[in-house]
Amino acid sequence: MNNSDVCVTGVSGAVQTSLFGVSGGGAVRDKNCEILKLSRTLYGAGLKVAAVSLLCQDARVFDSMMSAGTPCPYDGKIGTEAKKLWLENPTESPEGTKLRRSALEKARAERPYSPPLEAPDDSLEYVE
């Protein structure tokens, strides 16, 4: 029986010899499937901004929305107001987004260089 409305897939395997047999099984969750189902449910309930926000947790969706000029919602704000807030707070974007990567690279480039600490000089004696 295959129920296509479930985001879990069963996995099993077995080995049998003439004297001994062993089998095992488990389940694998499809998190992408879960997000799509949750988003569809929110959209169906009339919560369109919440549905888009849920999808925007994926870096690919976030980047495509920014590229299309329709940024993901930010704390309930949408449109140009949301874009402004994302640009002001790029590290709040999902991990792996172009916006977050460029902000982190810029921060690394602006960080002042600090020389490595020198090893302590063992030739000095401690005097009380």
Buried (B, 14 or more C-beta within 10 A) or exposed (E): EEEEEEBEEEEEEEEEEEEEEEEEEEEEEEEEBEBBBBBEEBBEEEBBBBBBBBBBBBBEBBBBBBEEEEBBBBEEBBEEBBBEBBBEEBEEBBEEBBBBBEBEEEEEEEEEEEEEEEEEEEEEEEEE
